[in-house]
Amino acid sequence: MSDVLSSLRNEKTRIIGICGMGGVGKTTMVREIIKRLEGMSLFDDVVITTISAAVNIRTIQTDIADSLGMKFVEESESRRAPSLHERIKQSKRILIILDDVWPELKLQDVGIPFGVGPTTNEVYKGCKILLKSQNEEVCKVMGCKDIFKVQALNKEEAWELFRATVGESLDNNHDLSHVAKLIVDECKGLPIAIITVGKALLPSNGKHEWNTALQELKNSLPENITGMEREVYSCIKLSYDKLDSDEVKSCFLLCCLFPEDYDVPIEYLVRYGLGRATFRNTNTVKDVRDKVHSFVEKLKRRFLLLDSEKEECIKMHDVVRDVAISISSKDPHRFMVRSFDAKGEGGGWLGVQKVTNQEHCSAISLIDVTLDENITNGLECPKLELLQLKNSSSSSEYSNHFKGLRELKVLALLGMDMSGYLASKRSLPLGEPKYLHTLCL
């Protein structure tokens, strides 16, 4: 962190990269850097925006503009770029943090003044860029002069973090000391793994449970998740397994239906859980809401969910989300999450068709997918209870996209353009659901 701050002070350095595998602590490091910058006079403005796998130039432009108190008059991305470029230049010293960069981002398309300007050959030196990525190659391609690799913790650091997470009472329990150190070794120095396992275990659980946890970590099969090591998967999976009820597990898995880096409204977890009758002994919506909020707090304490800057929302770390998707895809009442460009999820038409033919799917979430006949004809899932379409659209005129959804209880069409259906007075793209409890438009 000191090296990054030193690089930011260097007037010749324009763009800096922080890279490392998922769960190693890059996000925590960036947050701490932002805190330290608040006590310094290095920059007039510090702006952060999340890029993610499916790059959305418009969203990035809006994030930066909002942070600078700017409102766009222009609608198109190409016309917004020069306006944003000029506004950024009004800040004599500005740091733009690009979080979670996966593919190369063309800064001129956004309007970030790096190198020459979009309309002139001037070079603007008042803007510095700090990007965070799981891919070192992205840092190189984008021209990072300094690239800092966040490494896993060494054994001593890992042990101290585990002790801090579990609590000092572990020091007085000699029976657990040996097995605890073996468990920490299995976490391979990854902070997210150490913390999630530490939150799942307490000294009061007893040696047998700790021994079982160690064996589970050792015996977990490798998971084919992009950017993930098998140790990370097994550690997060263990924390999930240690949740004390199927209800809180269901609440956790509902969060993976939403896109990467999404601010998930807690109220949607209430609506989806209510519609599927997930929560027992709840007679009113208030009962469900109280229970969901208590589950969310429990999941945050386990670091399976994160706080959001938006009120009444939570976020899911992208590594944890990958694990949640993997868990839910193997459940007897399996979930299926597909995004056209999402990393590691096998998006695209073939990925959708391959999975949707499984008759046991109970929940499907399609994100940024264009629905056409090849996909929708495959969506014959007789046990489907929840269908969420997020920012998806129809490529053809179909009056009945989804067939055989008679058990559907929850339908959510989020960010969908419904004007075509309204103009033509066509019905929603449904079959004949008889048990629909929750409809979100």
C-alpha positions as CSV (number, residue, x, y, z in Angstrom):
1,M,0.0,0.0,0.0
2,S,2.9,2.3,0.7
3,D,4.3,1.6,-2.7
4,V,1.0,2.4,-4.4
5,L,0.8,5.7,-2.5
6,S,4.4,6.5,-3.4
7,S,3.5,5.8,-7.1
8,L,0.5,8.1,-6.9
9,R,2.8,10.9,-5.6
10,N,5.1,10.4,-8.6
11,E,4.3,13.2,-11.1
12,K,5.5,11.1,-14.0
13,T,3.2,8.2,-13.3
14,R,-0.2,8.4,-15.0
15,I,-1.8,4.9,-14.6
16,I,-1.2,2.3,-11.9
17,G,-2.5,-1.2,-11.7
18,I,-3.3,-3.4,-8.7
19,C,-3.8,-7.1,-9.6
20,G,-4.3,-10.4,-7.9
21,M,-6.6,-13.3,-7.7
22,G,-10.2,-13.1,-6.4
23,G,-10.4,-13.0,-2.6
24,V,-6.7,-11.9,-2.0
25,G,-7.7,-8.4,-0.7
26,K,-7.5,-6.0,-3.6
27,T,-10.8,-4.3,-2.8
28,T,-9.9,-3.9,0.9
29,M,-6.6,-2.4,-0.1
30,V,-8.2,0.1,-2.5
31,R,-10.7,1.1,0.2
32,E,-7.8,1.7,2.6
33,I,-6.0,3.8,0.0
34,I,-9.0,6.0,-0.4
35,K,-9.2,6.5,3.3
36,R,-5.6,7.5,3.5
37,L,-6.0,9.9,0.6
38,E,-8.7,11.7,2.5
39,G,-6.0,12.9,5.0
40,M,-3.7,14.1,2.2
41,S,-3.8,16.9,-0.3
42,L,-2.7,14.8,-3.2
43,F,-5.9,15.1,-5.2
44,D,-8.8,17.5,-5.5
45,D,-11.2,14.7,-6.5
46,V,-11.2,10.9,-6.1
47,V,-13.7,9.1,-8.2
48,I,-14.4,5.3,-8.3
49,T,-16.4,3.3,-10.8
50,T,-16.9,-0.5,-11.2
51,I,-16.3,-1.9,-14.7
52,S,-17.1,-5.6,-14.4
53,A,-17.0,-8.2,-17.1
54,A,-19.7,-6.8,-19.3
55,V,-18.4,-3.3,-20.0
56,N,-21.2,-0.6,-20.0
57,I,-19.7,2.7,-21.1
58,R,-22.9,4.6,-20.3
59,T,-22.9,3.4,-16.7
60,I,-19.2,4.2,-16.3
61,Q,-19.8,7.7,-17.6
62,T,-22.8,8.2,-15.3
63,D,-20.8,7.0,-12.3
64,I,-18.0,9.4,-12.9
65,A,-20.3,12.3,-13.7
66,D,-22.5,11.8,-10.6
67,S,-19.4,11.8,-8.4
68,L,-18.3,15.2,-10.0
69,G,-21.8,16.7,-9.7
70,M,-22.3,16.7,-13.4
71,K,-25.5,16.0,-15.4
72,F,-25.4,14.9,-19.0
73,V,-27.5,16.7,-21.6
74,E,-26.3,14.4,-24.4
75,E,-27.8,10.9,-24.7
76,S,-25.3,9.0,-26.8
77,E,-22.0,7.7,-25.3
78,S,-20.0,9.2,-28.1
79,R,-21.3,12.7,-27.4
80,R,-21.0,12.3,-23.6
81,A,-17.3,11.5,-23.9
82,P,-16.1,15.0,-24.9
83,S,-18.4,16.6,-22.2
84,L,-17.0,14.3,-19.5
85,H,-13.5,14.9,-20.8
86,E,-13.9,18.7,-20.3
87,R,-15.5,18.3,-16.9
88,I,-12.6,16.1,-15.6
89,K,-10.1,18.7,-16.8
90,Q,-11.7,21.2,-14.5
91,S,-10.3,19.2,-11.6
92,K,-6.6,20.1,-11.6
93,R,-5.7,16.9,-9.8
94,I,-8.1,14.0,-10.0
95,L,-7.7,10.3,-9.4
96,I,-10.1,7.9,-11.2
97,I,-10.3,4.4,-9.7
98,L,-11.4,1.7,-12.1
99,D,-12.6,-1.2,-10.1
100,D,-12.8,-4.8,-11.3
101,V,-11.5,-4.3,-14.9
102,W,-11.8,-7.5,-16.9
103,P,-11.5,-6.7,-20.7
104,E,-9.5,-3.7,-21.8
105,L,-11.3,-0.5,-21.4
106,K,-10.8,2.2,-24.0
107,L,-10.5,5.3,-21.9
108,Q,-11.2,7.7,-24.8
109,D,-14.6,6.0,-25.4
110,V,-15.5,7.0,-21.8
111,G,-14.1,10.5,-22.0
112,I,-11.3,10.0,-19.5
113,P,-8.4,12.3,-20.5
114,F,-5.5,10.0,-20.6
115,G,-2.9,10.6,-23.3
116,V,-4.2,12.8,-26.1
117,G,-7.7,14.4,-25.9
118,P,-10.7,13.2,-28.0
119,T,-10.7,16.3,-30.2
120,T,-7.1,17.7,-30.0
121,N,-3.6,16.4,-29.6
122,E,-3.1,17.9,-26.2
123,V,-1.8,15.7,-23.3
124,Y,-3.6,16.2,-20.0
125,K,-1.5,15.4,-17.0
126,G,-3.9,16.3,-14.2
127,C,-5.7,12.9,-14.3
128,K,-4.3,9.8,-12.7
129,I,-5.8,6.3,-13.0
130,L,-5.7,3.5,-10.6
131,L,-7.2,0.2,-11.9
132,K,-7.9,-3.0,-10.1
133,S,-8.1,-6.3,-11.9
134,Q,-7.7,-10.1,-11.5
135,N,-5.8,-10.1,-14.8
136,E,-2.3,-8.7,-15.0
137,E,-2.4,-8.7,-18.8
138,V,-5.2,-6.1,-18.7
139,C,-3.0,-3.8,-16.6
140,K,-0.2,-4.2,-19.2
141,V,-2.5,-3.6,-22.2
142,M,-3.9,-0.5,-20.6
143,G,-0.4,1.0,-20.2
144,C,0.2,0.7,-16.4
145,K,3.7,1.9,-15.7
146,D,3.6,0.5,-12.2
147,I,1.8,-2.8,-11.5
148,F,1.4,-4.0,-8.0
149,K,0.6,-7.7,-7.4
150,V,-1.3,-8.3,-4.2
151,Q,0.0,-11.6,-2.9
152,A,-1.4,-14.1,-0.5
153,L,-0.5,-13.7,3.2
154,N,2.4,-15.6,4.6
155,K,1.9,-18.2,7.3
156,E,2.4,-15.8,10.2
157,E,0.1,-13.1,8.7
158,A,-2.6,-15.8,7.9
159,W,-2.5,-17.1,11.4
160,E,-2.9,-13.6,12.9
161,L,-5.8,-12.9,10.7
162,F,-7.5,-16.2,11.6
163,R,-7.0,-15.5,15.4
164,A,-8.4,-12.0,15.0
165,T,-11.4,-13.4,13.2
166,V,-12.1,-16.3,15.6
167,G,-11.3,-14.4,18.7
168,E,-8.7,-14.5,21.5
169,S,-10.4,-17.4,23.2
170,L,-8.7,-19.7,20.7
171,D,-5.4,-18.9,22.4
172,N,-6.6,-20.7,25.6
173,N,-7.8,-23.8,23.8
174,H,-4.8,-26.1,23.4
175,D,-6.9,-28.9,21.9
176,L,-7.8,-26.7,18.9
177,S,-4.5,-25.0,18.4
178,H,-3.0,-27.8,16.1
179,V,-6.1,-28.4,14.0
180,A,-6.7,-24.6,13.7
181,K,-3.2,-24.1,12.2
182,L,-3.8,-26.9,9.7
183,I,-7.1,-25.3,8.7
184,V,-5.3,-22.0,8.2
185,D,-2.7,-23.8,6.0
186,E,-5.6,-25.1,3.8
187,C,-6.7,-21.5,3.2
188,K,-3.5,-20.8,1.3
189,G,-3.1,-17.3,2.7
190,L,-6.2,-15.9,1.0
191,P,-7.9,-13.3,3.3
192,I,-11.4,-14.0,2.0
193,A,-10.9,-17.8,2.7
194,I,-9.4,-17.2,6.1
195,I,-12.2,-14.9,7.2
196,T,-15.1,-17.0,5.8
197,V,-13.8,-20.1,7.5
198,G,-13.0,-18.2,10.7
199,K,-16.5,-16.8,10.9
200,A,-17.9,-20.3,10.4
201,L,-16.0,-21.8,13.3
202,L,-16.0,-20.9,17.0
203,P,-13.8,-22.4,19.8
204,S,-17.0,-23.4,21.5
205,N,-17.9,-25.7,18.6
206,G,-15.5,-28.4,19.9
207,K,-12.6,-30.4,18.4
208,H,-14.8,-32.9,16.4
209,E,-16.4,-30.1,14.4
210,W,-13.0,-28.5,13.7
211,N,-11.6,-31.8,12.6
212,T,-14.6,-32.3,10.3
213,A,-14.1,-28.8,8.9
214,L,-10.4,-29.6,8.2
215,Q,-11.3,-32.8,6.3
216,E,-14.0,-31.0,4.3
217,L,-11.4,-28.4,3.2
218,K,-8.9,-31.1,2.3
219,N,-11.4,-33.3,0.4
220,S,-13.2,-30.7,-1.6
221,L,-13.1,-31.3,-5.3
222,P,-11.6,-28.6,-7.6
223,E,-14.2,-26.3,-9.0
224,N,-14.0,-25.0,-12.5
225,I,-14.6,-21.3,-11.7
226,T,-12.7,-18.6,-13.6
227,G,-10.1,-16.9,-11.4
228,M,-10.7,-19.2,-8.5
229,E,-8.5,-21.7,-6.7
230,R,-10.1,-24.9,-5.3
231,E,-9.1,-23.7,-1.8
232,V,-11.2,-20.5,-2.1
233,Y,-14.2,-22.5,-3.3
234,S,-13.9,-25.0,-0.5
235,C,-13.5,-22.3,2.2
236,I,-16.5,-20.3,1.1
237,K,-18.5,-23.5,0.6
238,L,-17.7,-24.5,4.1
239,S,-19.0,-21.2,5.5
240,Y,-22.2,-21.8,3.5
241,D,-22.5,-25.3,4.8
242,K,-22.1,-24.0,8.4
243,L,-25.2,-21.7,8.0
244,D,-27.6,-22.9,10.6
245,S,-30.8,-23.2,8.5
246,D,-32.0,-23.9,5.0
247,E,-33.9,-20.6,5.1
248,V,-30.8,-18.5,5.5
249,K,-29.0,-20.6,2.8
250,S,-31.9,-19.9,0.5
251,C,-31.7,-16.2,1.2
252,F,-28.0,-16.3,0.4
253,L,-28.5,-18.1,-2.9
254,L,-31.2,-15.6,-4.0
255,C,-28.5,-13.0,-4.2
256,C,-26.6,-14.8,-6.9
257,L,-29.5,-14.3,-9.3
258,F,-28.5,-10.6,-9.7
259,P,-25.6,-9.3,-11.9
260,E,-22.0,-8.8,-10.8
261,D,-21.4,-5.8,-8.6
262,Y,-25.1,-5.2,-8.3
263,D,-26.7,-3.4,-5.4
264,V,-29.3,-6.0,-4.5
265,P,-32.3,-4.5,-2.8
266,I,-33.2,-6.4,0.3
267,E,-36.8,-5.9,-0.5
268,Y,-36.4,-8.1,-3.6
269,L,-35.2,-10.9,-1.4
270,V,-38.4,-10.4,0.7
271,R,-40.6,-10.5,-2.4
272,Y,-38.9,-13.5,-4.0
273,G,-38.8,-15.4,-0.7
274,L,-42.5,-14.5,0.0
275,G,-43.5,-15.6,-3.5
276,R,-41.7,-19.0,-3.2
277,A,-42.9,-19.5,0.4
278,T,-39.3,-20.0,1.4
279,F,-39.6,-18.8,5.0
280,R,-41.5,-20.8,7.7
281,N,-43.7,-19.5,10.4
282,T,-44.3,-16.2,8.7
283,N,-47.9,-15.0,8.5
284,T,-47.4,-11.4,7.2
285,V,-45.2,-9.6,4.8
286,K,-43.7,-7.8,7.9
287,D,-42.7,-11.2,9.4
288,V,-40.9,-12.1,6.2
289,R,-39.2,-8.7,6.0
290,D,-38.0,-9.0,9.6
291,K,-36.7,-12.5,9.0
292,V,-34.9,-11.5,5.7
293,H,-33.2,-8.5,7.4
294,S,-32.0,-10.7,10.2
295,F,-30.6,-13.3,7.7
296,V,-28.8,-10.5,5.8
297,E,-27.1,-9.3,9.0
298,K,-26.1,-12.9,9.7
299,L,-24.7,-13.3,6.2
300,K,-22.8,-10.0,6.5
301,R,-21.2,-11.1,9.8
302,R,-20.0,-14.2,7.9
303,F,-18.7,-12.0,5.2
304,L,-20.8,-13.8,2.6
305,L,-22.6,-10.5,1.9
306,L,-21.2,-7.0,1.9
307,D,-22.6,-3.6,2.8
308,S,-23.7,-1.5,-0.1
309,E,-23.4,2.3,-0.4
310,K,-27.1,2.3,-1.4
311,E,-29.6,2.3,1.3
312,E,-31.5,-0.9,2.0
313,C,-29.2,-2.9,-0.4
314,I,-26.4,-5.4,-0.1
315,K,-23.7,-6.6,-2.4
316,M,-22.1,-10.0,-3.0
317,H,-18.3,-10.2,-3.6
318,D,-17.8,-11.6,-7.1
319,V,-15.8,-14.5,-5.9
320,V,-18.5,-15.4,-3.4
321,R,-21.1,-15.0,-6.2
322,D,-19.2,-17.5,-8.4
323,V,-19.3,-20.0,-5.5
324,A,-23.0,-19.3,-4.9
325,I,-23.8,-20.0,-8.6
326,S,-21.8,-23.2,-8.5
327,I,-23.6,-24.3,-5.3
328,S,-27.0,-23.5,-6.6
329,S,-26.3,-25.3,-10.0
330,K,-25.8,-28.5,-8.1
331,D,-28.7,-28.3,-5.7
332,P,-31.6,-30.7,-6.3
333,H,-33.8,-27.6,-6.8
334,R,-31.1,-25.9,-8.9
335,F,-30.7,-22.3,-10.0
336,M,-29.5,-21.3,-13.4
337,V,-27.9,-17.9,-13.9
338,R,-26.8,-16.8,-17.4
339,S,-25.4,-13.6,-18.6
340,F,-24.4,-13.1,-22.2
341,D,-20.9,-11.7,-21.4
342,A,-20.5,-12.7,-17.8
343,K,-17.2,-14.2,-16.8
344,G,-17.1,-17.9,-16.1
345,E,-20.7,-18.5,-16.7
346,G,-20.6,-19.9,-20.2
347,G,-22.9,-17.2,-21.6
348,G,-24.3,-17.0,-25.1
349,W,-27.0,-19.0,-26.8
350,L,-25.4,-22.4,-26.5
351,G,-24.8,-22.0,-22.7
352,V,-28.5,-21.1,-22.2
353,Q,-29.8,-23.9,-24.4
354,K,-27.6,-26.5,-22.8
355,V,-28.8,-25.8,-19.2
356,T,-32.4,-24.8,-19.7
357,N,-33.4,-28.3,-20.9
358,Q,-32.8,-29.6,-17.3
359,E,-36.3,-30.3,-16.0
360,H,-35.3,-29.7,-12.3
361,C,-34.5,-26.0,-12.5
362,S,-36.5,-24.1,-9.8
363,A,-35.1,-20.6,-10.6
364,I,-33.7,-19.0,-13.7
365,S,-32.1,-15.6,-14.1
366,L,-31.2,-14.3,-17.6
367,I,-29.1,-11.1,-17.6
368,D,-28.5,-9.0,-20.7
369,V,-29.7,-11.8,-23.0
370,T,-31.6,-11.3,-26.2
371,L,-34.4,-13.8,-26.3
372,D,-35.0,-15.6,-29.6
373,E,-36.8,-18.7,-30.7
374,N,-33.7,-20.9,-30.1
375,I,-33.6,-20.0,-26.5
376,T,-37.2,-19.7,-25.6
377,N,-38.2,-23.0,-27.1
378,G,-35.7,-24.6,-24.7
379,L,-37.3,-23.0,-21.7
380,E,-39.6,-25.9,-20.8
381,C,-39.0,-26.3,-17.1
382,P,-42.1,-27.8,-15.4
383,K,-40.7,-27.2,-11.9
384,L,-39.6,-23.6,-12.4
385,E,-40.8,-21.4,-9.6
386,L,-38.9,-18.2,-10.2
387,L,-38.0,-16.5,-13.5
388,Q,-36.0,-13.2,-13.5
389,L,-35.2,-11.4,-16.7
390,K,-32.7,-8.5,-16.2
391,N,-32.0,-6.0,-19.0
392,S,-33.1,-8.7,-21.5
393,S,-35.0,-8.1,-24.7
394,S,-36.9,-9.9,-27.4
395,S,-35.4,-10.2,-30.9
396,S,-38.7,-11.4,-32.6
397,E,-42.4,-11.2,-32.2
398,Y,-43.3,-14.0,-29.9
399,S,-46.6,-14.0,-28.0
400,N,-45.5,-17.0,-25.8
401,H,-41.8,-17.0,-25.0
402,F,-42.0,-19.5,-22.2
403,K,-44.0,-22.7,-22.3
404,G,-44.9,-25.2,-19.6
405,L,-44.3,-22.8,-16.7
406,R,-47.4,-23.8,-14.8
407,E,-45.6,-23.9,-11.4
408,L,-44.2,-20.4,-11.7
409,K,-44.6,-18.4,-8.5
410,V,-42.3,-15.4,-9.0
411,L,-41.9,-13.4,-12.2
412,A,-39.5,-10.4,-12.3
413,L,-39.0,-8.4,-15.4
414,L,-36.3,-5.9,-14.5
415,G,-35.0,-3.2,-16.8
416,M,-37.2,-4.5,-19.6
417,D,-38.6,-2.4,-22.4
418,M,-42.3,-3.4,-22.4
419,S,-43.4,-0.7,-25.0
420,G,-43.7,-3.3,-27.8
421,Y,-46.2,-5.4,-25.8
422,L,-48.2,-2.3,-24.8
423,A,-48.3,-0.9,-28.4
424,S,-49.4,-4.1,-30.0
425,K,-51.7,-5.0,-27.1
426,R,-50.0,-8.4,-26.8
427,S,-49.9,-10.4,-23.6
428,L,-46.8,-10.8,-21.5
429,P,-44.5,-13.6,-22.8
430,L,-45.9,-16.3,-20.5
431,G,-47.6,-19.6,-20.6
432,E,-50.4,-20.2,-18.2
433,P,-49.0,-19.9,-14.7
434,K,-51.7,-20.9,-12.1
435,Y,-49.7,-20.2,-8.9
436,L,-48.1,-16.8,-9.6
437,H,-47.7,-15.0,-6.2
438,T,-45.2,-12.3,-7.0
439,L,-45.0,-10.1,-10.1
440,C,-42.2,-7.5,-10.3
441,L,-42.2,-5.1,-13.3
